[in-house]
Amino acid sequence: MNTNKIIYWVTTVLMCLIFAFSAGMYILRYDMIAEYFPTLGFPSWVVVPLAVVKILGIIAVLTNKLKVLTEWAYAGFFFDAVLAFGAHHMAQDGGGTVATVAIIATVISRIMLKFRY
């Protein structure tokens, strides 16, 4: 494996782990997350759809079967992480670090996508 492939896979796995963890939290700790979302400025009803979309996005990125779905997944992950960073920053709860890592991993993974094979 060359360096570009290693960078792609490390950042892609990191990105997928971050979004899988958050989707898992949204499902397994729904009550806690549903109470917390309004403090970040989001309605609580968005928790379950967001979890489902994150899981579907992970599948789209890892399978890379349809290019358009892969692109939409990357865009969705990027915007989700940017909005999470902004929400945590505005709430001043110190939760923006993971969002920052997610933004960086998503951008690098997408840039390195062409070196996947």
N, C-alpha and C positions, 0 to 999 in steps of 0.2 A: 504494500500500500504506500502510495506517495503522501507527502505532507498535506496536499490539498484535500485528499479523501479523508485523512485523519481529522483535519479541522472541520470538514463538513459533518462527519459522523459524530464527533464530540459535541459540537454546537447543536446539532439536530437532536441528539439524545437528551442533552440538557434542556433544550426548549420543550421537547415532548414530556419530559419528566415534570417540569414546572407546571405545564398546563394539565397534565394527568393528575398531579397532586391537587391542584385547585379544583378540577372537576370532581375528584373523589371527595374532597371536603364539602363541596356543594351538595353532593348526594348523601354522604354518610352523616354529615353534621348540618342537615338542612335547616333545622330550627335555629341554631346558633347563627348561621350565615344569613338566613332570612331576616333576623333581627339586626344584624350588623350592616347589611347593605344600605338601608336608609341613612345611616350615619355617614356613609360615603357619597350620598346624593343619588343613589340608584333605587328604583322600586324593588321590593322583595320578590315580586312575581318573575323577575328576570333570572333568578338563580337556576331553576331547572332547565330552561331553554339554553342558557349559557353553558351549563355542564354538558348537555347533549351536543351542542355545536363544537365545544372543545374536543370531545371524544371523536367526533366525526372529522375534525380538522387534523387530529393526530393520525387517524387512519389514512386520510388523504395525503399527508406529507410522507408517511412511511411507505405507502404503496406506490405513490407517484404514477398511478395508472392514467388518470386524466389530467393533463397539464393545467387546464383551466381550474379544476378543483384544487390542485396543489397551489396555484397562484392565489386563489380566494382564501385558502387556509392560511397561507403566509400573511396575507393582508389582514385577515381576521385576527390572527395572533398578534400582529404588530399593533393594530388599533386597540385590541383588548388590553395589551400591556401598557400602551401610552395612556389610555383612560384610567387604568388602575393606578399608574404612577401619579397622574394628576389628582385623582380622588384621594389617594393617601396623603399626598402633599397638602391638599387643601384641608383635609381633616387633621393634619399635623399629628398623625398617629405613629409615624416612623415606619410605616409598612411599605415604603417605596423601593426598598433595596431589592427585593425579589423581582419587582416589576422592571427595575433597571437592568437586572441580569437577563430577564426575559426579552427585553427590547434588544439588547446587544446580541444575545444568542440567536434571536429570530433574524436579525439583519445579516449576521455573518453566515448563518445557515442558508439563507436565501441567496446570498452572493455566491457561496461556494456550491450551490446546487448543480451548476453546470459541470463540476468536477466529480460528481457522484460516481460516475462509471469510468 
